[in-house]
Amino acid sequence: MHAQRLCLVFILASPVKKRAYVPETKTFYLHLYKAKLSPDGFERVVWTVNGTYPEPTLVVTKWDRLVIYVINNLGVSTSIHYHVPNNTTFIFNFTVPDQSGTFWYHSHHLAQYVNGVLGAIIVKDPDDPYQNDYDEEVGLEPRPDNRLINGRNNYNCKWAPVSYKCIDNAGLSKFNFVLEKRYRLRVINTGALLSFTFSIDEHAMDVIEVEGMMTKRHTIHRLIINVAQRYSVIVTANKLVSNFWMRADLQIKCYNAIGIEHLNPYVKAIVHYEGANYLDPTIQGWADNLNKKI
């Protein structure tokens, strides 16, 4: 059983560094080891980085020197673009290129591709043209039977083998919005086969970044994200104080052919406005004919 992971990483607003930015050396330690976790209530062995899940986000700025220590204690060889034998430390040391945007790192065993770790890499630009257009950032495998947003979702324990520990209603990820604040959401599709449609009920989104490149700002209701794609969108918290569904709906027609017996195609998280109650949202999703530029 493997869960699709939609990676949205919450990053507090930070001062934007201007054109006179002096590159720094940023050092990260990624300690890889296994742990038993239940991100959706279904307990399984998960590959972790520094014992955390979702894995840590690496935040750097263009032209920084990036030093990454990868310590592999998974019990098997793995790869993060280079092969790292078990009980080995591998050091990456390079200068961040002249390209900002949203990226991600991942690791997998060659014989067990689906059992990997992953995390976001955010490359800041001191001259980001949209840096004043948002107040905070919310940075977002094969043959799955569930998927995750920010490492959480509920699992239907009726599908779990009796020999596995499983807890119903393990809980969804929650994103706290403040009325009239603007949020930059970085959304990454980390699936090997999966495409999904990302949306927040009643909230339009302004696309500003595609695949690590700034783009002309345009407004949409829903965003189809294919394998390994990355987007940044700006969402304004300008609705009535309440709770809203954040959705990542699986493109169902793409999966009928691969014979998945059990699959919940509708993964959700909750957008909670400050001051709202803590009941589940009751808002309906966008209609099909709104999945276009507005």
C-alpha positions as CSV (number, residue, x, y, z in Angstrom):
1,M,0.0,0.0,0.0
2,H,1.5,3.3,-1.0
3,A,0.1,6.8,-0.6
4,Q,0.4,9.5,-3.2
5,R,2.0,12.6,-1.7
6,L,1.0,16.1,-2.7
7,C,3.7,18.3,-1.2
8,L,2.5,21.6,0.2
9,V,5.0,23.1,2.5
10,F,4.1,26.0,4.8
11,I,6.8,28.7,5.0
12,L,6.4,31.8,7.1
13,A,6.9,35.1,5.3
14,S,10.5,36.3,5.3
15,P,12.1,39.6,4.2
16,V,12.9,39.7,0.5
17,K,16.6,40.3,-0.2
18,K,17.2,43.0,-2.8
19,R,19.6,43.3,-5.7
20,A,22.6,43.8,-3.4
21,Y,22.1,40.3,-2.0
22,V,25.5,38.7,-1.1
23,P,25.4,34.9,-1.7
24,E,25.7,32.7,1.4
25,T,26.7,29.1,2.1
26,K,23.6,27.1,3.1
27,T,24.3,23.7,4.7
28,F,21.7,20.9,5.2
29,Y,22.0,17.5,6.7
30,L,19.6,14.8,5.3
31,H,19.7,11.8,7.6
32,L,17.8,8.9,5.8
33,Y,16.3,6.2,7.9
34,K,13.1,4.1,8.2
35,A,10.3,4.7,10.7
36,K,6.8,3.3,11.3
37,L,4.3,6.0,10.7
38,S,0.6,6.3,10.0
39,P,0.1,9.4,7.9
40,D,-3.4,8.4,6.9
41,G,-4.1,6.0,9.8
42,F,-2.7,3.0,8.0
43,E,0.6,2.1,9.7
44,R,3.5,1.3,7.4
45,V,7.3,1.6,7.2
46,V,8.1,5.0,5.8
47,W,11.4,6.4,4.6
48,T,12.1,9.6,6.5
49,V,14.6,12.5,6.4
50,N,15.8,13.6,9.8
51,G,12.9,11.6,11.2
52,T,10.3,14.0,9.8
53,Y,7.4,13.4,7.4
54,P,6.8,15.2,5.2
55,E,10.5,15.7,4.6
56,P,12.2,19.0,5.2
57,T,12.0,21.9,2.8
58,L,15.4,23.4,1.6
59,V,15.1,27.2,1.2
60,V,17.9,28.9,-0.6
61,T,18.5,32.0,-2.8
62,K,19.9,32.2,-6.3
63,W,23.7,32.1,-6.3
64,D,24.0,30.6,-2.8
65,R,26.5,27.9,-2.2
66,L,24.6,24.7,-1.3
67,V,26.2,22.0,0.8
68,I,24.0,18.9,1.5
69,Y,25.2,15.9,3.6
70,V,23.2,12.8,2.8
71,I,23.6,10.2,5.5
72,N,22.0,6.9,4.4
73,N,21.0,4.5,7.2
74,L,18.1,2.9,5.3
75,G,19.6,-0.5,5.2
76,V,19.7,-0.4,1.4
77,S,21.5,1.6,-1.3
78,T,19.5,4.6,-2.6
79,S,19.9,7.4,-5.0
80,I,19.4,11.2,-5.1
81,H,20.6,11.6,-8.6
82,Y,23.8,9.8,-7.4
83,H,23.9,6.4,-5.8
84,V,24.5,6.4,-2.1
85,P,25.4,3.0,-0.5
86,N,24.0,2.1,2.9
87,N,25.9,3.4,5.9
88,T,27.5,6.1,3.8
89,T,27.6,9.9,3.9
90,F,27.5,11.6,0.5
91,I,28.2,15.4,0.2
92,F,26.7,17.6,-2.5
93,N,28.5,20.9,-2.9
94,F,27.5,23.3,-5.7
95,T,26.4,26.8,-6.5
96,V,22.7,27.4,-7.0
97,P,22.2,28.4,-10.6
98,D,20.7,31.6,-11.9
99,Q,17.1,30.3,-11.8
100,S,14.6,30.7,-9.1
101,G,11.4,28.7,-8.5
102,T,9.9,25.6,-7.0
103,F,11.8,22.3,-7.3
104,W,12.0,19.0,-5.3
105,Y,14.4,16.3,-4.3
106,H,13.7,12.6,-4.0
107,S,15.4,9.4,-3.2
108,H,14.5,5.8,-4.1
109,H,15.8,2.3,-4.0
110,L,16.3,1.0,-7.5
111,A,14.4,-2.2,-6.7
112,Q,11.7,-0.5,-4.7
113,Y,11.0,2.8,-6.5
114,V,7.8,3.6,-4.7
115,N,9.5,3.5,-1.3
116,G,11.3,6.8,-1.4
117,V,11.7,10.1,0.4
118,L,11.1,13.6,-1.1
119,G,11.0,17.2,-0.1
120,A,10.7,20.7,-1.7
121,I,13.5,22.9,-2.7
122,I,12.5,26.6,-2.8
123,V,15.0,28.9,-4.7
124,K,14.3,32.5,-3.9
125,D,14.9,35.4,-6.3
126,P,16.0,38.8,-4.8
127,D,14.2,40.4,-7.7
128,D,11.1,38.3,-7.7
129,P,8.5,40.4,-9.7
130,Y,5.7,39.0,-7.5
131,Q,7.4,39.4,-4.1
132,N,5.0,42.2,-3.0
133,D,1.8,40.4,-4.2
134,Y,1.5,37.9,-1.3
135,D,2.0,38.0,2.5
136,E,2.9,34.3,3.2
137,E,3.9,31.2,1.4
138,V,2.4,27.7,1.4
139,G,4.8,25.7,-0.6
140,L,2.5,22.1,-2.2
141,E,3.4,6.8,-6.4
142,P,2.7,4.2,-8.5
143,R,-0.4,2.1,-8.0
144,P,-1.7,4.0,-4.9
145,D,-4.7,3.4,-2.8
146,N,-4.6,6.7,-1.1
147,R,-2.9,10.1,-1.4
148,L,-1.6,12.7,1.0
149,I,-1.6,16.5,1.2
150,N,1.2,17.7,3.5
151,G,1.6,14.2,4.7
152,R,-1.9,13.6,5.9
153,N,-5.2,12.1,4.8
154,N,-7.9,9.6,6.0
155,Y,-7.7,6.0,4.9
156,N,-10.6,3.5,4.5
157,C,-9.5,0.9,7.0
158,K,-11.9,-1.6,5.4
159,W,-9.3,-2.0,2.7
160,A,-6.4,-2.7,5.0
161,P,-5.3,-6.3,5.5
162,V,-6.2,-7.6,8.9
163,S,-2.5,-8.0,9.8
164,Y,-1.9,-4.2,9.5
165,K,-2.7,-1.6,12.2
166,C,-5.1,1.0,10.8
167,I,-7.0,3.9,12.4
168,D,-10.1,5.4,10.8
169,N,-10.3,9.2,10.5
170,A,-6.7,9.9,11.2
171,G,-7.1,13.5,10.3
172,L,-6.6,15.9,7.4
173,S,-4.0,18.6,6.9
174,K,-5.2,22.1,7.9
175,F,-4.1,25.4,6.4
176,N,-4.8,28.5,8.6
177,F,-5.8,31.6,6.6
178,V,-6.2,35.1,7.9
179,L,-8.9,37.3,6.3
180,E,-7.6,39.5,3.5
181,K,-4.1,38.0,3.6
182,R,-2.6,36.8,0.3
183,Y,-0.9,33.4,0.2
184,R,1.6,32.0,-2.3
185,L,1.0,28.3,-2.6
186,R,3.8,26.2,-4.1
187,V,2.2,22.9,-5.4
188,I,4.3,19.9,-6.4
189,N,3.1,16.7,-8.0
190,T,5.5,14.1,-6.6
191,G,3.7,11.1,-8.1
192,A,5.3,8.8,-10.7
193,L,2.0,8.1,-12.6
194,L,-0.6,10.4,-11.1
195,S,-2.2,13.6,-12.4
196,F,-4.6,15.5,-10.3
197,T,-6.8,18.7,-10.3
198,F,-5.9,21.1,-7.5
199,S,-8.5,23.7,-6.3
200,I,-9.8,25.5,-3.2
201,D,-13.6,25.8,-3.0
202,E,-14.8,29.4,-3.8
203,H,-11.2,30.7,-4.1
204,A,-9.8,31.6,-7.5
205,M,-6.0,31.3,-8.0
206,D,-3.5,33.5,-9.8
207,V,-0.8,31.4,-11.5
208,I,2.6,33.1,-11.3
209,E,5.2,30.3,-11.7
210,V,5.3,27.2,-13.9
211,E,8.2,24.7,-13.8
212,G,10.6,27.1,-12.1
213,M,9.8,29.9,-14.5
214,M,7.9,33.1,-13.7
215,T,4.9,33.5,-16.0
216,K,2.4,36.2,-16.9
217,R,-0.1,36.3,-14.1
218,H,-3.5,34.8,-15.0
219,T,-6.5,33.7,-12.9
220,I,-8.1,30.2,-12.9
221,H,-10.4,28.2,-10.7
222,R,-8.8,24.8,-10.9
223,L,-5.3,23.6,-11.9
224,I,-4.5,20.3,-13.6
225,I,-1.0,19.2,-12.4
226,N,0.8,16.4,-14.3
227,V,3.6,14.1,-13.1
228,A,6.5,16.0,-11.5
229,Q,5.1,19.5,-12.4
230,R,5.5,22.5,-10.0
231,Y,3.3,25.6,-9.9
232,S,3.0,28.7,-7.7
233,V,-0.4,30.3,-7.3
234,I,-1.5,33.3,-5.2
235,V,-4.8,32.9,-3.3
236,T,-6.4,35.8,-1.4
237,A,-8.4,35.0,1.8
238,N,-11.3,37.2,0.8
239,K,-14.3,35.0,1.6
240,L,-16.7,34.9,4.6
241,V,-14.9,33.5,7.7
242,S,-15.5,29.8,7.4
243,N,-13.9,26.5,6.4
244,F,-13.2,25.4,2.8
245,W,-12.1,22.2,1.1
246,M,-8.7,22.1,-0.6
247,R,-9.0,19.4,-3.2
248,A,-6.6,17.3,-5.2
249,D,-8.9,15.2,-7.4
250,L,-7.3,12.3,-9.2
251,Q,-7.8,12.1,-12.9
252,I,-9.8,8.9,-12.7
253,K,-9.9,8.0,-16.4
254,C,-6.1,7.6,-16.4
255,Y,-6.2,4.8,-13.8
256,N,-8.9,2.4,-14.9
257,A,-6.4,0.4,-16.9
258,I,-3.9,-0.3,-14.2
259,G,-6.2,-2.4,-12.1
260,I,-6.3,-0.6,-8.7
261,E,-8.9,-2.5,-6.6
262,H,-9.4,0.2,-4.0
263,L,-8.9,3.9,-4.6
264,N,-10.3,7.1,-3.1
265,P,-9.9,9.6,-6.0
266,Y,-10.8,12.6,-3.8
267,V,-8.0,13.7,-1.4
268,K,-8.8,16.8,0.7
269,A,-7.3,19.2,3.2
270,I,-9.0,22.0,5.1
271,V,-8.5,25.8,4.7
272,H,-9.5,27.2,8.0
273,Y,-10.1,31.0,8.4
274,E,-9.0,32.5,11.7
275,G,-12.2,32.9,13.8
276,A,-14.2,30.1,12.1
277,N,-15.6,27.1,13.9
278,Y,-13.9,23.7,13.5
279,L,-16.6,21.9,11.7
280,D,-15.9,20.2,8.4
281,P,-16.6,22.4,5.3
282,T,-19.9,22.1,3.6
283,I,-18.9,24.1,0.5
284,Q,-19.3,22.4,-3.0
285,G,-16.4,22.2,-5.4
286,W,-16.1,24.3,-8.6
287,A,-18.4,23.3,-11.5
288,D,-16.7,21.6,-14.5
289,N,-17.3,24.6,-16.7
290,L,-15.3,26.8,-14.5
291,N,-12.0,25.0,-15.1
292,K,-10.7,27.7,-17.4
293,K,-9.2,31.2,-17.3
294,I,-11.5,33.8,-15.9
